Amino acid sequence: MMGGISKRALAGSHDEIEAAIDRVVRLVAEGGYIPLPDHRVPPDVPLENYIYYLKGIRQRVTGPINRVRDSLGGLTVGRTSRPIAFPASVLR
């Protein structure tokens, strides 16, 4: 399953973005869920907010993803065992 991050939250404050991320962290930890915006990101979402969302997702869900992977004995899904990766240029 994927989605669940409100596109309206991305247009809001950093607190709203953090709240949207907090709502899905548990689902990521359980596995089988990819946190993505629920629709295309609208043009009124500032780039700064979108980057804040990307950094927040990476910081908050990498730990749960690694714990699930480790509990499965390092099982990899697909072609990589790396946690969520975003271009370094976006996360600076």
TORNU-790262 format. One record per atom (N, C-alpha, C): x, y, z; residue in three letters. Coordinates in pm, whole numbers, plus 50000, padded with zeros to 5 digits. Layout:
XYZALA ...
This chain:
500854988450000MET 500005000050000MET 500905012350000MET 500445022849935MET 501205035349937MET 500245047149935MET 500785058649970GLY 499975070749977GLY 499885075350122GLY 498785082050154GLY 498525085550293GLY 499105098550344GLY 499955105050266ILE 500485118050307ILE 499645128650235ILE 498935136450312SER 498015146250256SER 498755156950176SER 498285159150054LYS 498885169849974LYS 498615183350038LYS 497535184450113ARG 497225197050181ARG 498205199350296ARG 498615188650364ALA 499595190050472ALA 500905195350417ALA 501265190950297LEU 502515195650236LEU 502475210450206LEU 501285215950187ALA 501155230250161ALA 501075238250291ALA 500975231250404GLY 500815237850533GLY 502135240950600GLY 502075241650731SER 503255244950811SER 504125232550831SER 505335234850882HIS 506215223550912HIS 505585214451017HIS 504845220251111ASP 504155212151212ASP 503125202951147ASP 502415207851047GLU 501425199650977GLU 502105188250900GLU 503245191350841ILE 504005181050768ILE 504485170350866ILE 505015174550980GLU 505485165051081GLU 504335156351131GLU 503165162251152ALA 502015154551198ALA 501615144051094ALA 501665147750967ALA 501335138150860ALA 502335126650858ALA 503595129750879ILE 504625119250883ILE 504425110351006ILE 504145116551121ASP 503955108951244ASP 502815098851231ASP 501785102251154ARG 500645093251139ARG 500995080451064ARG 502055080550984VAL 502355068750902VAL 503595060950946VAL 504345066051041VAL 505585059351082VAL 505315045151129VAL 504265043051206ARG 503945029651256ARG 503645020051141ARG 502935024951040LEU 502615016450924LEU 503875012250850LEU 504825021550837VAL 506085018250771VAL 506815007550851VAL 506815008850983ALA 507514999251069ALA 506914985251056ALA 505614984451029GLU 504954971451015GLU 505284964950880GLU 505734972950786GLY 506094967650654GLY 504934968050556GLY 505274968150427GLY 504254967850323GLY 503594981250294GLY 504154992050346TYR 503565005250325TYR 504645015050282TYR 504355022950179ILE 505275033050129ILE 504615046650147ILE 505205055450231PRO 504585068550255PRO 504835078150138PRO 503785081350067LEU 503855090649954LEU 502675100249961LEU 502785111749896PRO 501625120749888PRO 500445113349826PRO 499215116749871ASP 498035109649826ASP 497635112849682ASP 498165123049626HIS 497935126649486HIS 499215133149435HIS 499175138149316ARG 500325146049270ARG 500475158149361ARG 501705162349378VAL 501945174049462VAL 501505186449384VAL 500555194149439PRO 500055205849367PRO 501085217149359PRO 500905225949263PRO 501875236749243PRO 501945246849357PRO 500945246949446ASP 501005256449557ASP 501825251349675ASP 502395239349664VAL 503285234149770VAL 504675239949746VAL 505175248049840PRO 506505253749822PRO 507575242849818PRO 508575244749735LEU 509665235249726LEU 510295232849863LEU 510435243449943GLU 510985242150078GLU 510175232050161GLU 508845232450149ASN 508005222950223ASN 508195208650173ASN 508305207150043TYR 508475193649988TYR 509815187750033TYR 510845195850031ILE 512155191250078ILE 512095188050228ILE 511385196150304TYR 511215193450447TYR 510525179950467TYR 509495177150387TYR 508805164250391TYR 509775152850358TYR 510545154250251LEU 511495143750212LEU 512495140850323LEU 513035151450382LYS 513995149550492LYS 513325142950612LYS 512115147350644GLY 511385141650757GLY 511085126950738GLY 510645123250620ILE 510375109150590ILE 511665101150604ILE 512715106250547ARG 513985098850552ARG 514465096950695ARG 514365107350776GLN 514835106450915GLN 513945097350999GLN 512645098150980ARG 511735090851067ARG 511475076551026ARG 511565073450898VAL 511205059850857VAL 512405051050828VAL 513575056450812THR 514735047950785THR 514965038350902THR 514825043051024GLY 514995034351141GLY 514025022751140GLY 512705025251128PRO 511755014151123PRO 512005004551006PRO 512375009750891ILE 512645001150777ILE 513834992050809ILE 514884997650867ASN 516044989650901ASN 515714979151007ASN 514854982751104ARG 514474973051207ARG 513694961451146ARG 512784964251055VAL 512034953550988VAL 512984944850908VAL 513854951150832ARG 514814943450751ARG 515694934750839ARG 516184940450949ASP 517044932851039ASP 516294921351105ASP 515024923651140SER 514244912951204SER 513994901451108SER 514094904150978LEU 513904893750877LEU 515234887850832LEU 516264890450908GLY 517564884850876GLY 518234891650758GLY 517964904450740GLY 518594911750631GLY 517954909450497GLY 516724904250498LEU 516004901650373LEU 515934914250289LEU 516174913050163THR 516044924550074THR 514804922849989THR 514194933749959VAL 513024933749873VAL 513424940849746VAL 513164934949634GLY 513584940949509GLY 515074939149490GLY 515704949349437ARG 517114948149400ARG 518074954949497ARG 517564960649605THR 518454967949694THR 518094965349839THR 519064966249925SER 518804965050068SER 518974978450136SER 519184988950058ARG 519375002250116ARG 518045008050159ARG 518035016350266PRO 516805023050306PRO 516415033450201PRO 515305039650224ILE 514825049950132ILE 515965059650100ILE 516175062149975ALA 517265071149933ALA 516705082349847ALA 517105094149874PHE 516755105749794PHE 518035111949744PHE 517995118749632PRO 519205125149580PRO 519825134349686PRO 521125133249704ALA 521825141249804ALA 521615156149783ALA 521495160149659SER 521335174449631SER 520015179849689SER 519015171349700VAL 517725175549755VAL 517805176849906VAL 518605168549969LEU 518615167750114LEU 519645176750181LEU 520305185050106ARG 521285194050167ARG 520615205750232ARG 
